[in-house]
C-alpha cells in the first residue's frame, strides 16, 4: 500500500491579538464591528436577493478594533445575496517567508469559530498555471488572510471553502497573471474573491485621506495598472496593491464592470488617536 498523505491544518496565528480567541467573545466583537458608528449600523440578516452580483470585495485586515467596522460594510453587502461556495482570499505577505506568490494546498484553516475547508481543485488549478506556487511557509504567521475568515464564518458557518493566496511579489504583471489564473480557475463557479489590504500606514490623519484618495480613484475606475502607478508615484504605503490588482484583473476577465466604495475610514476614526493613522477601505466589485 502507498503512503497516505495527511494535509497539515493551518492553526490560528493572530487570535487573541487581532481578534478574540474565545468563540463567544469573537462573535460579540464581530457584532460590535457591524454596529460601530463607523460600521454599517446593523447586523446581517437573511439574503434579500436570489441573484449574486458581487464578485469581489476589497477588505482591510488590521485588528478588529481598528479595521473591523470598515470591513463589516463589505460583509454586510455580501450577506444580502446567496452565499458563495468558494472564497478566494488574496493578501500581501508581511512576514517575508515563503515564495513570491504562494497558494495554500494543505489542510483546513482553523479559527475560534471552527474549521474551514480548502478548495484544492481551485488551488491546484492556480498553481498549475504557473502564476503561483504551492507553499505553506508564507501562510504560517500571515494575518492578512486569517482575519477575513471569522467574518465569513459568522455569515456562512462552515458552508464554504477557501483558497488562500499570499503575495510577496506585487508588481502589475505578476498581479495580472495571478488574476487571470484565478479567473480561469473559478469561471462558472459560485465564487467570491477578497483582496485583503490596508491603505496608508502611520501617516497624519489628513494625509491618509488625501493620499489614499488617489489610489481609490483608480480602484473605482477599475484600473489595476493605475493602482500601481498611484502607489509608486506618490509613495503611498499601501500594503496590498498586488492583491487589489490581481482581484481586479480577475474580475475584469470575467465581466465585472463596476466598483462601489462602501466605506473609507482610518484608525483615527474607529479607535483614535489621529496623530498617526492607518487607512482602511471597503469596496465591492460587481456585475451590473
C-alpha positions in Angstrom: 0.0 0.0 0.0 1.1 3.5 -0.7 1.7 6.1 1.9 -1.3 8.2 2.9 -0.6 11.9 2.7 -2.0 13.9 5.7 -2.6 17.5 4.9 -1.5 19.8 7.8 -4.1 22.2 9.1 -3.3 25.9 9.5 -3.8 26.9 13.1 -4.8 30.5 14.0 -1.8 32.9 14.3 -3.4 36.1 15.5 -6.4 35.0 17.6 -6.1 36.7 21.0 -4.4 39.7 19.4 -6.1 40.8 16.2 -9.4 39.3 17.3 -10.7 37.4 20.4 -9.7 33.8 20.9 -12.9 32.9 22.7 -15.8 31.9 20.3 -18.5 33.8 22.2 -16.3 36.9 22.6 -15.3 36.8 19.0 -18.9 36.7 17.8 -19.6 39.6 20.1 -16.7 41.5 18.6 -17.9 40.9 15.1 -21.4 42.2 16.0 -19.7 45.2 17.5 -18.0 45.8 14.2 -21.3 45.8 12.4 -23.0 48.1 14.9 -20.0 50.5 15.4 -20.6 54.2 14.5 -18.2 53.7 11.5 -19.7 50.4 10.7 -22.9 49.8 8.7 -25.0 50.2 11.8 -26.9 46.9 11.6 -26.4 43.2 11.7 -26.6 40.9 8.6 -29.9 39.1 8.1 -31.2 36.7 5.5 -30.4 37.3 1.8 -32.7 39.7 0.1 -31.8 38.7 -3.4 -31.8 35.4 -5.4 -29.0 36.7 -7.6 -25.3 37.2 -6.9 -24.0 40.4 -8.4 -21.0 40.9 -6.0 -18.0 39.1 -7.4 -15.3 40.6 -5.2 -14.6 42.6 -2.1 -11.6 44.8 -1.1 -11.4 44.5 2.6 -8.9 45.6 5.4 -7.0 43.3 7.7 -5.9 45.1 10.9 -7.1 44.2 14.4 -10.8 44.2 14.6 -11.0 47.2 16.9 -9.3 49.3 14.2 -10.4 48.0 10.8 -13.4 45.7 11.7 -16.1 48.4 11.4 -14.9 49.2 7.9 -14.6 45.6 6.8 -18.2 45.0 8.1 -19.6 47.1 5.2 -18.4 44.7 2.6 -19.5 41.6 4.5 -23.0 43.1 5.1 -23.4 43.6 1.3 -22.3 40.0 0.6 -24.8 38.8 3.2 -27.7 40.2 1.1 -27.0 37.7 -1.7 -26.9 33.9 -1.9 -23.8 32.7 -0.3 -20.7 31.7 -2.3 -19.4 28.2 -2.2 -15.7 29.2 -2.8 -13.9 32.2 -1.4 -10.5 33.1 -2.9 -8.7 35.3 -0.4 -5.6 37.2 -1.7 -3.4 39.1 0.7 0.1 40.6 1.0 3.0 38.8 2.6 4.0 40.7 5.7 6.4 38.0 7.1 8.9 37.7 4.3 8.5 33.9 4.4 7.7 31.6 1.5 7.5 32.1 -2.2 6.8 35.1 -4.5 3.1 34.1 -4.8 2.1 31.3 -2.5 -1.1 29.2 -2.6 -2.1 27.0 0.4 -2.7 23.4 -0.7 -2.8 22.0 2.8 -5.5 21.1 5.3 -8.3 23.1 7.0 -7.9 26.6 8.3 -8.9 26.8 11.9 -10.2 29.8 13.9 -12.1 30.0 17.2 -15.3 29.7 15.2 -14.3 26.3 13.7 -12.8 24.8 10.6 -12.9 25.9 7.0 -12.1 23.5 4.2 -9.7 24.5 1.4 -10.8 24.0 -2.2 -7.9 22.0 -3.5 -9.3 21.8 -7.0 -9.2 25.6 -7.5 -5.9 25.9 -5.5 -4.2 23.4 -7.8 -5.7 25.0 -11.0 -4.0 28.2 -10.0 -0.6 26.7 -9.2 -0.7 24.6 -12.4 -1.0 27.8 -14.4 2.5 28.9 -13.2 1.2 32.1 -11.7 1.8 30.9 -8.2 3.4 28.0 -6.3 2.1 25.7 -3.6 3.7 26.8 -0.4 2.8 26.8 3.3 5.6 28.8 4.8 4.1 32.1 3.6 0.8 31.4 5.3 2.2 30.2 8.7 2.0 33.5 10.5 0.4 35.8 7.9 -2.6 37.7 9.3 -4.0 39.4 6.1 -5.9 36.3 5.1 -6.7 34.9 8.5 -8.7 38.0 9.7 -11.1 37.7 6.9 -12.2 34.2 7.8 -14.1 34.8 11.1 -16.3 37.3 9.3 -17.1 34.7 6.6 -17.8 32.0 9.3 -20.1 34.4 11.1 -22.1 34.9 7.8 -21.9 31.4 6.3 -21.0 28.9 9.0 -19.0 26.1 7.5 -20.8 26.1 4.2 -17.9 27.5 2.0 -14.4 26.6 1.0 -11.4 28.9 0.8 -8.4 29.4 -1.5 -5.7 31.3 0.4 -3.1 33.1 -1.7 -0.3 35.2 -0.3 1.7 37.7 -2.4 5.2 38.8 -1.7 5.8 40.0 -5.3 3.2 42.6 -6.1 4.1 44.3 -9.4 1.4 44.7 -12.0 2.4 41.9 -14.3 2.6 39.4 -11.5 -0.8 40.5 -10.3 -2.3 40.4 -13.7 -1.1 36.9 -14.3 -2.4 35.7 -11.0 -5.7 37.4 -11.7 -6.1 35.7 -15.0 -5.2 32.3 -13.4 -7.9 32.9 -10.7 -10.5 33.8 -13.3 -9.8 30.6 -15.2 -10.0 28.5 -12.0 -13.3 30.0 -10.8 -15.1 30.5 -14.1 -18.6 29.2 -13.8 -18.3 28.5 -10.1 -20.2 30.3 -7.3 -17.1 32.2 -6.1 -16.3 35.3 -4.1 -12.9 37.0 -4.3 -11.4 39.1 -1.5 -8.5 41.4 -1.9 -7.1 42.0 1.6 -5.3 45.3 2.0 -4.8 48.3 4.3 -4.0 51.7 2.8 -1.6 54.3 4.1 0.3 53.3 7.2 1.2 55.6 10.1 0.7 59.0 8.5 -1.1 62.1 9.8 -4.9 61.8 9.6 -5.4 64.4 6.9 -2.6 62.9 4.8 -4.2 59.5 4.9 -7.4 60.8 3.3 -5.5 62.8 0.7 -3.1 60.1 -0.3 -5.5 57.2 -0.3 -8.0 59.1 -2.4 -5.5 58.9 -5.3 -5.5 55.1 -5.1 -9.2 54.9 -4.5 -9.8 56.9 -7.7 -8.0 54.2 -9.7 -9.9 51.4 -7.9 -13.2 53.0 -8.7 -12.1 53.3 -12.3 -11.4 49.6 -12.3 -7.9 50.4 -13.5 -5.3 47.9 -11.9 -2.4 49.5 -13.8 -3.4 52.8 -12.4 -3.3 51.4 -8.8 0.3 50.5 -9.3 1.1 53.9 -10.8 -0.6 55.8 -7.9 1.2 53.8 -5.2 4.6 54.1 -6.8 4.5 57.7 -8.0 3.1 59.1 -4.7 4.9 56.7 -2.4 1.7 55.5 -0.8 2.3 52.9 1.9 -0.5 50.6 0.9 0.5 47.1 1.9 -1.7 45.2 -0.6 -1.7 46.8 -4.1 -0.9 43.4 -5.6 -4.0 41.6 -4.2 -6.1 44.5 -5.3 -4.7 44.4 -8.8 -5.0 40.6 -9.0 -8.6 40.5 -7.9 -9.5 43.5 -10.1 -7.8 41.7 -13.1 -9.8 38.5 -12.4 -13.0 40.5 -12.1 -12.5 42.3 -15.4 -11.6 39.0 -17.1 -14.9 37.5 -16.0 -17.0 40.6 -16.9 -17.4 42.5 -13.7 -17.9 46.1 -14.7 -18.2 48.4 -11.7 -16.7 49.1 -8.3 -18.5 50.7 -5.4 -16.9 52.4 -2.4 -18.7 51.2 0.7 -16.6 52.9 3.4 -13.3 54.5 3.9 -12.0 55.5 7.3 -8.9 55.4 9.4 -7.8 54.0 12.7 -8.2 57.6 13.9 -11.9 57.4 13.1 -12.5 53.9 14.6 -10.3 53.9 17.7 -8.2 57.1 17.7 -5.8 58.9 18.1 -5.3 60.9 14.9 -1.6 61.8 15.0 -0.5 58.7 13.0 -3.2 56.6 11.4 -3.7 53.6 9.1 -6.3 53.9 6.3 -8.9 51.2 5.6 -11.3 50.8 2.7 -14.2 48.5 1.9 -15.2 48.1 -1.8 -17.4 45.8 -3.8 -16.7 44.8 -7.4 -19.9 43.8 -9.1 -21.7 42.8 -12.3 -24.4 45.3 -13.3 
